[in-house]
Amino acid sequence: MGFQIELNDTLQITKEQGFPEQLKLEEHLRNPFKAESFKDVVFEFKNKPGIRIYRVPPVRNFLVENINGKWVYWGLIYITEIKHDYANSTTSGKFKIIYINTPEEMKVAHSIIDRNEATDYFGNK
């Protein structure tokens, strides 16, 4: 018996799992946020299902907000800390935002990076 460990380049989380409350999509589309505004902020995520390994700085990971099963590519992050709960098979950790996509970049990022039409937030509106 064994269990799976995933190597990820994308932190895809919901608000409940710790997607930053400060990043509100509608607000960003009207008046874009800048990464500089979050330069020294460390965000936490928790209870991501599965044991996951992320790229280590200075290699970036993508930050994706999961909104009801649809994905919004917000930008780039550095994962700064990871904790694995092997009993519950979950991953938690900390990250820093290093780049926030412009609204224009955000609207095309999924079609460039992911291409899964079923999870494309902007493509299925």
Secondary structure, DSSP 8 states (H G I E B T S, - for coil): ----EEEESEEEE-TTTT--TT--HHHHHHS---GGGGTT--EEEEEEESEEEE--TTS-EEEEEEETTEEEEEEEEEEEEEEEETTTTEEEEEEEEEEE--HHHHHHHHHHHT--GGGBTTTT-
